[in-house]
Amino acid sequence: MTVFNAASYLAETIDSILRQTFSAFEFIIVDDGSTDGSVDLIRCFAAQDSRVRPLFGGHRGQGAAANAGIALARGDFIARMDSDDLALPERLATQLAWMDRKGVEICGSQVQTFGAEEAVWWYPEIHAAIINELFFRAGLMQPSIVLRADILRLNPYHEQAAFDDYELWTRLAPHHIMGNVPEVLLRYRRHAGQIHVVRARQFNDEFRRYRFRYFYTRYPGTPLPDYLALARVSDHMPMTSLDELKRAGRWLVDLARPPDHRLRARMGKRWRETCENSASLGAEVEDLSKCFQQQMDELSAADVFHVA
């Protein structure tokens, strides 16, 4: 866990890790030059529990702090945690057992938000769905992650990136099996001081940059108009032509193919919103909307028939 001026929430967060039902771990806490009392809190916990291994240094940024902690880690697995969130008591035990059972190398979970927003955030369970959801958002929540330590040692965080988790997931997705436990194991605190809120413009710029890189890693040689159509869906923008709308529909149908009904529902919702945003293109939009929605419905119907 990296920490930077998180004293308001830090004790509760640390306690949620130390109370895990799986207890055989070292808890590396890297303070990234805090000036608000976080250091004293960390030292207090370290004095009370030998599993806490603190690392103090000047302010280097979240990516550099995370890499410093990873370099110290001695276990076969690394769990990530943010300094303002809460892990449910069974988080680590559940994830390690699920990874072993499913053969997953990088494992997240479902997430319940609290604070400024109360909601359950869905994340795809299977790898095939996660790699498609990555075109629209981070398909795994960083503070819910457990992964093999050797993966992070060989693939450190990009230390100049603000959206460092999305950069990392899109880099790792083509090479490692990802999954999300289908139950809530993390409570994610929503507040105005979160880094993605404070640096929203930089996060958005980096999301678009890494999305472009990820798309052409998966689909090299694809014509640029195809990417632009998908990117406009991802950015909640209207299409510029009926041809672009057709391209967007074909991509969303293709990305809805993994056998995950929640993923298909999400792709269908994106398609409907895109058509609504593009209504100014004329009456043909409604016909296209029905055509591609029918194709998505047929995918779901085929699954039901197969199971029966």
Secondary structure, 3 states (H helix, E strand, C coil): CEECCCHHHHHHHHHHHHCCCCCCCCEEEEEECCCCCHHHHHHHHHHHCCCEEEEEECCCCHHHHHHHHHHHCCCCEEECCECCCEECCCHHHHHHHHHHHHCCCEEEEEEEEEECCCEEECCCCCHHHHHHHCCCCCCCCHHHCEEEHHHHHHCCCCCCCCCHHHHHHHHHCCCCCEEEEEEEEEEEEECCCCHHHHCHHHHHHHHHHHHHHHHHHHCCCCCHHHHHHHHHHHCCCCCCCHHHHHHHHHHHHHHCCCCCHHHHHHHHHHHHHHHHHCHHHCCHHHHHHHHHHHHHHHHHHHHHHHHC
